Structure formats: structure tokens, C-alpha cells
């Protein structure tokens, strides 16, 4: 009997080692040193690995899992839709109930001028669609974006990304793109009658949580209206309650011409969208026909999951506790090694002395059951973007682990 148990244990160890080797060999790698823990399940605010370890998730799949992992309503919606139909035809040709119902739900919770939704596969594709829409609708070509901005990694999205380190290896990129500092007067002054659009993150995420000056963002709206340039707000990371309001732009009483959605939009399933007025969206239907097309965008299972997730977010009033939880993080994150804590709701950057210290801290946290990450343009900051369902007790535990790791 003991030999049987030993053989089973050896077999499990072999499979785990083999999976890691297969991961490195056959799954395209995005960095030289991935985290590499093998996930066996995720539920609520926790993820579990094959070694039996439990991790409190402080990043929620990079702001995807706003309502936690595998919310029962989302799982039920996925199963129900899977029993009815999966993919049947390219986007926009057939009336599919999950798309229609979710589009109506989104439109009901957006400003009246944002009433037409184009579902995509991801946030990056939403960026691509919005850039095409802006060029087509205005007949102009120039685009203004921000330094240290992130809008995805496809070629057009990469063109408006605000960091040369990430862009340079893939040049030539989209022409006519001009980058300026976030919150700068220079960006406002650069908008003119040749500008098709200005694309900004409502709250800059990968820059380490940088918020707009309220007067600046209102001037930006005014200048775009004055020149006929379209204003695009990227709400892919800060939308769906992360800031304490459903949409980040609600904090500033400014409405964009186009809004980008993604991440939490799918309730844990892959889904993105760009949203504008019905009038503007019609410009993609002719000259040429099929001005933007996608095979799997707005997949019925993803839309069913996303709608269930959004309803759960609203029905459970998860946004109502965000401000209180943000304050709790601030009250606890006090340590000589912390230079600053910047936040907007539960999108938080904890600035340390260096990127090296961040990586060391993240590794120690992982060993203590806390899963977190860093920011692309602020590698000296620890990312905190947990599910909005995180409890006060879990916040206290997370901060204790983080501070202990710094010590």
C-alpha cells in the first residue's frame, strides 16, 4: 500500500514538472521569468496552485475579476448559454440575444450620447476600432496620445502607447501620432483641425495610477469640441466600479465621444468594446461596407457572462464600499520603505525605492500567500487592484504581508 502511494506521489510530481516544461516550450513566453505557479482553481478573492498553496489575489487578473473569481451568476450564465448556442456567424450579421441584451444594459448605464456598442475580442481591439472610427468619421489622420499611456499591444494600439522602449523594436508604426505629457498644457495646445482624435486613459494605470487634473480634463473636452476632434477615454482598466463609480470619467463630469471598455467587461471571459453614438458608428457601415469586422467579437458566451457580471456588480452594490476600502489601504500602508501611495478607488500604486525592491517584495509576498504585480511604466511601484469583493479583514492581512515583506 505504501509503495502504491509513493508511486502516485512520484507520478504527480512528474506531471507537474512536465507541465512546467511544456509551458516553457510550447506556450509563447512574454518574459524571461514568468511567475510560473501552476493554477488548479480560483474562487472569490483567491487562487490555488497544484502544490496546495492559497493566494489572496491583489490584482484580480489585472482588473478583470472585479466581482471575484468564478462568481456563481457568471458561471450559471456561461453554462446556460453554452447549452443554447456558441459561435454561429461573424459579428453583426445575426441577431444574438446575449449581444443585444448586454448592449442595452451598457447603454442604459452610459451617457445618452454613448448608446451604440461594438463588441470586440479584447481591449486592444477596441482601441484599434476606435482609432479607425475616429479617422473615418472625421476624415482626418492625426492622433494625439499621452506619454506613459497604455492602450494595448497590437500595432495601432502600440503606436499610441506612450513609451519608446516598448514601441521602438516594432517600427515603423502608425504615422501622425503625437505624444504629450498627461495633464500638460502642451497637449491641449497641440489639438487642431488636423486632429482626428485625442486618446487618453481616464486614469493612467500603467504609469502608476496618475489622475487627471479636473480643470485640465475639462479644457481637453472643450478644445476637442472646438476643433472637431473626437475625444476617446480608455476605461478598460478603470471602468466597472474600480474607482468607486461605474466609469472613471464620472468623477470629472466630462463625457467622451468614444469610450473603450475591456477587462471586467466580460466577467472573466475575453471581451472588449468601443462605444460611441449611433450616428458616429454608422460611418463604419459604408464606404467601405464592413468598415470594421470581427469573427469572434461579442461571442455569445462572453456577452452572457459579461452581462451577468455587470448585473452582479450593480445588484450587490460592490462600488459602494470602494472608497472605504481605499481609505483602509491608505491607513495601513505606512512604512519607511514606502515613498508614496497613489490611488483612485481600488486602483492603487505603492511606490518603493526601486524596481529591484519591488520584484524582491513581490517574490516574498508570493511565498507568504499574497499575489501582486508591478506597473509597465512604473516598475518601482507595487500594483494593488483586487476584486472589489475584498473584505476589510483581507485588506488588513494583505497589508500586513506587504509591510512584513518590506521589513
Buried (B, 14 or more C-beta within 10 A) or exposed (E): EEEEEEEEEEEEEEEBEEEBEEEEEEEEEEEEEEEEBEEEEBEBBBBBBBEEBEBBBBBBBBBBBBBBBBBEBBBEBBEEBEEEEEEEEBBBEEEBEBBEEBBEBBBEEBBEBBBBBBBBBBBBBBBBBBBBBBBBBBEBBBBBBBBBBBBBBEEBBBBBBBBEEBBEEEEEBBEBBBBBEBBBEEBBEBBBEEBBBBBBBBBBBBBBBBBBEEEBBBBBBBBBEEBBBBBBBBBBBBBBBBBBBBBBBBBBEBBBBBBBBBBBBBBBBBBBBBBBBEEBBEBBEEEEEEBBEBEBBBBBBBBBBBBBBBBBBBEBEBBEBBBEBBEBBEEBBEBEBBEEBBBBBBBBBBBBEEBEBBBBBBEBBBEBBBBBBBBBBBBBBBBBBBBBBBEEEBBBBBBEBBBBBBE
